[in-house]
């Protein structure tokens, strides 16, 4: 609503001074145009109070929302060659990378982290759309491969959270190679009998959709998320037909059986805990009991070893 910015904010600034009213105090909902207090928006998981629009959030914010107490350990992704093709369009690719790093405060378009989700061990690979539209290049492929390897080592569930426009054109074939590479990586997790869950966020398109993003054991999408391969305009121009308004949206994909669930952001954490518990047939209590049992066994072995050593000393 423009009266908030055109009338209310100037009057407040005139009364208390411009420096006392931060520019980020308000945020406009891109769906309904309502002005929202930033603090209230944050407390509501960046979902509009008026229309339930799920706003785009960073990879770090998503990890803090999902992991227990917001605590997790980030996994360092090995650096890849910068601009291997010396690509240039209107800008050098190396310049675009530096701009993306400044904008997103991340080194690449993916963040890999390990931790507990409801007491259950998980590995999460989350995309950051602010980094060149979450496009998948060599570093992103490496991040997904590493996350799959760690999941296998830790016997943990793997969760990927794509928010991407697809393969990164500035890396050409090197980017496209990441599609089969990530497919192989997540398939190894599934072969190990570990849960692989995909949380589809807005948008998930292109080569990301055509590879690892549609191979999960369970596919969850946020409400209204755009999920597809080619864009709406390209498809309409090709088939020369007008597509439905909700084409490629999460709710329509659910109706047609392409995804399993559409879950509001505030319910995602509890939903993921429930699904992982069912897939591994364990609860946090089971894990605690196992850890307690392991400690008892270790103590028993230690006591037995001490007694055996004492007997040897007496006999000697």
C-alpha positions in Angstrom: 0.0 0.0 0.0 1.7 3.2 -1.2 0.1 5.4 1.5 2.4 3.8 4.1 5.6 4.8 2.2 4.3 8.0 0.7 2.5 9.4 3.7 3.0 7.5 7.0 6.8 7.0 6.8 7.6 10.6 5.9 5.4 11.8 8.8 7.1 9.5 11.2 10.5 10.5 10.0 9.6 14.2 10.3 8.6 13.6 14.0 11.4 11.4 15.2 14.1 12.1 12.7 15.1 10.1 9.6 18.0 8.3 11.4 15.6 6.8 13.9 13.6 5.0 11.2 15.7 2.4 9.4 15.0 1.8 5.8 14.6 -1.9 6.4 11.9 -1.4 9.0 9.3 -2.3 6.4 9.2 -4.8 3.6 6.7 -5.0 0.8 5.0 -8.3 0.0 5.6 -9.0 -3.7 2.3 -10.9 -3.9 -0.2 -8.6 -2.3 1.8 -5.3 -2.0 1.1 -5.1 1.8 3.8 -3.4 3.8 5.1 -5.7 6.6 7.1 -5.0 9.7 10.5 -6.7 9.3 10.5 -8.1 12.9 7.0 -9.6 12.5 8.0 -11.0 9.1 11.1 -12.7 10.6 9.0 -14.2 13.5 6.6 -15.6 10.9 9.4 -17.3 8.9 9.3 -14.7 6.2 5.7 -15.6 5.2 3.3 -12.7 4.5 0.6 -12.4 7.3 -2.0 -11.3 4.7 -1.7 -13.7 1.7 0.7 -16.4 3.1 3.2 -15.7 0.3 6.4 -17.6 1.1 9.2 -15.0 0.5 12.6 -16.0 -0.7 15.2 -16.5 2.1 18.9 -17.2 2.1 20.5 -20.6 2.6 21.7 -19.6 6.0 18.3 -18.5 7.2 16.9 -21.8 6.0 19.5 -23.9 7.9 18.8 -21.9 11.1 15.1 -22.7 10.7 15.6 -26.4 10.3 18.5 -27.5 12.5 17.9 -28.1 16.3 18.4 -24.8 18.1 19.7 -23.3 14.8 23.0 -25.0 15.4 24.9 -26.8 12.6 28.4 -27.3 11.3 29.2 -26.0 7.8 31.1 -28.1 5.4 33.9 -26.4 3.4 33.6 -27.0 -0.3 36.9 -27.3 -2.2 37.6 -24.4 -4.5 37.3 -25.0 -8.2 38.9 -23.1 -11.1 37.4 -19.7 -11.4 36.2 -18.9 -15.0 37.8 -21.9 -16.6 36.3 -20.9 -20.0 37.2 -17.2 -19.7 33.6 -16.5 -20.4 32.3 -13.0 -21.1 28.9 -11.6 -22.1 28.1 -8.1 -21.0 30.5 -8.7 -18.1 33.3 -11.0 -17.3 32.2 -14.2 -15.5 34.9 -13.5 -12.8 33.3 -10.1 -12.2 29.8 -11.7 -11.9 31.2 -14.1 -9.3 32.6 -11.3 -7.2 29.3 -9.4 -7.4 27.4 -12.5 -6.4 29.7 -13.2 -3.4 29.2 -9.6 -2.2 25.4 -9.7 -2.7 24.8 -13.1 -1.0 27.8 -13.1 1.4 28.5 -16.7 0.3 31.4 -18.1 -1.7 29.1 -20.2 -3.9 25.4 -20.9 -4.7 25.2 -23.8 -2.3 25.8 -24.2 1.5 26.3 -27.7 2.9 25.9 -28.3 6.6 25.6 -31.2 9.1 23.7 -31.4 12.4 20.6 -32.7 14.1 17.0 -32.4 13.1 14.8 -33.5 15.9 17.7 -35.3 17.4 18.2 -37.2 14.1 21.5 -36.8 12.1 21.0 -35.0 8.8 23.1 -33.5 6.0 21.5 -30.5 4.3 22.6 -28.9 1.0 20.7 -25.6 0.6 20.9 -23.3 -2.5 21.1 -19.5 -2.2 19.2 -17.9 -5.1 20.9 -14.6 -4.5 24.1 -16.1 -5.8 23.6 -15.9 -9.6 20.1 -17.3 -9.4 21.3 -20.4 -7.6 22.7 -21.7 -10.8 24.6 -25.0 -10.8 28.2 -25.0 -11.8 31.2 -27.0 -10.8 31.3 -25.8 -7.2 27.6 -26.6 -6.7 28.1 -30.1 -8.2 31.0 -30.6 -5.9 28.9 -29.5 -2.9 26.2 -32.0 -3.7 28.7 -34.8 -4.2 30.3 -34.0 -0.8 27.0 -33.8 1.0 26.1 -37.3 -0.4 29.4 -38.7 0.7 29.1 -37.3 4.2 25.5 -38.7 4.5 26.9 -42.1 3.6 29.7 -41.8 6.1 27.5 -40.6 9.0 24.6 -42.8 8.1 22.5 -39.7 8.0 19.5 -38.6 6.0 20.3 -36.2 3.0 18.1 -33.2 2.4 18.6 -31.0 -0.6 16.9 -27.6 -0.9 17.1 -26.3 -4.5 16.3 -22.7 -5.4 17.8 -22.4 -8.8 17.3 -21.3 -12.4 19.3 -24.3 -13.6 22.8 -24.9 -15.0 25.2 -22.0 -15.1 25.7 -21.1 -18.7 29.0 -19.3 -18.0 30.6 -22.7 -17.4 29.2 -24.4 -20.5 29.7 -28.2 -20.7 31.4 -28.2 -17.3 28.1 -27.1 -15.8 26.0 -29.6 -17.7 28.4 -32.5 -16.5 27.1 -31.8 -13.0 23.7 -33.2 -13.9 24.8 -36.8 -14.2 27.4 -36.3 -11.5 24.7 -35.3 -8.9 22.4 -38.0 -10.1 25.1 -40.6 -9.3 25.8 -39.0 -5.9 22.2 -39.1 -4.6 21.8 -42.6 -6.0 24.6 -43.8 -3.8 22.7 -42.4 -0.8 19.6 -44.3 -1.8 21.6 -47.5 -2.4 22.8 -47.2 1.2 19.2 -47.3 2.4 19.4 -43.8 3.7 16.6 -41.2 3.2 16.9 -38.7 0.5 14.4 -35.9 0.7 14.1 -32.9 -1.6 12.5 -29.6 -0.5 11.5 -27.8 -3.7 11.5 -24.0 -3.2 10.7 -21.1 -5.5 12.0 -21.5 -8.2 13.4 -24.9 -9.0 13.9 -25.1 -12.8 16.2 -26.1 -15.6 19.0 -28.6 -15.2 18.5 -28.8 -11.5 15.0 -30.1 -12.0 16.2 -32.4 -14.7 18.7 -34.1 -12.3 19.0 -34.6 -8.6 15.9 -32.4 -7.6 13.3 -35.0 -8.9 15.0 -38.1 -7.6 14.1 -38.0 -3.9 12.4 -40.6 -1.9 10.0 -37.8 -0.8 9.4 -34.5 -2.6 8.1 -31.6 -0.5 7.3 -28.2 -2.0 6.6 -24.9 -0.4 3.2 -23.3 -1.3 3.2 -21.6 -4.6 6.7 -22.7 -5.5 7.5 -22.7 -9.3 8.9 -26.1 -10.3 9.6 -27.0 -13.9 12.2 -27.4 -16.6 11.5 -24.9 -19.4 9.8 -21.6 -18.7 6.2 -20.9 -19.2 6.7 -18.4 -22.1 9.0 -20.9 -24.0 6.4 -23.7 -23.7 3.6 -21.4 -24.8 5.5 -20.3 -27.8 6.4 -23.9 -28.7 2.9 -25.4 -28.4 1.1 -22.2 -29.3 -1.4 -22.6 -26.5 -2.2 -20.6 -23.4 -1.2 -22.5 -20.2 -3.3 -22.5 -17.0 -2.6 -19.8 -14.5 -1.3 -22.3 -11.9 0.9 -24.1 -14.5 4.2 -25.4 -12.9 3.0 -24.3 -9.4 3.4 -26.7 -6.4 -0.3 -27.2 -5.8 -0.9 -28.2 -9.4 2.0 -30.6 -9.4 0.6 -32.2 -6.3 -2.7 -32.7 -8.0 -0.9 -34.5 -10.9 1.2 -36.7 -8.6 4.6 -35.1 -9.5 5.3 -34.2 -5.8 4.3 -35.8 -2.6 3.5 -32.9 -0.3 3.0 -29.1 -0.2 3.9 -27.9 3.3 3.9 -24.4 4.7 7.2 -23.1 5.9 6.2 -22.9 9.6 5.4 -26.7 9.5 8.5 -27.8 7.5 10.7 -28.7 10.4 8.1 -30.9 12.2 7.2 -32.5 8.9 10.8 -33.4 8.0 11.4 -34.9 11.5 8.3 -37.1 11.2 9.2 -38.3 7.7 12.9 -39.0 8.5 11.8 -40.9 11.7 9.4 -43.1 9.6 12.0 -43.7 6.8 14.8 -44.8 9.2 12.3 -46.4 11.6 13.9 -44.5 14.5 13.0 -41.7 16.8 15.3 -39.5 18.8 14.5 -41.6 21.9 15.8 -44.7 20.0 19.1 -42.9 19.3 19.5 -41.8 22.9 18.9 -45.4 24.0 21.4 -46.7 21.5 24.0 -44.1 22.7 23.3 -45.0 26.3 23.6 -48.7 25.5 26.9 -48.1 23.7 28.3 -46.2 26.8 27.2 -49.1 29.1 29.0 -51.6 26.8 32.1 -49.4 26.8 32.1 -49.2 30.6 31.6 -52.9 30.9 34.5 -53.7 28.5 36.7 -51.2 30.5 35.8 -52.8 33.8 36.4 -56.3 32.4 39.8 -55.2 31.1 40.7 -53.7 34.5 39.7 -56.9 36.3 41.8 -59.0 33.9 44.8 -56.8 34.4 44.5 -57.1 38.2 44.2 -60.9 37.9 47.4 -61.0 35.8 49.2 -58.9 38.4 48.1 -61.2 41.3 49.1 -64.3 39.4 52.4 -62.8 38.5 
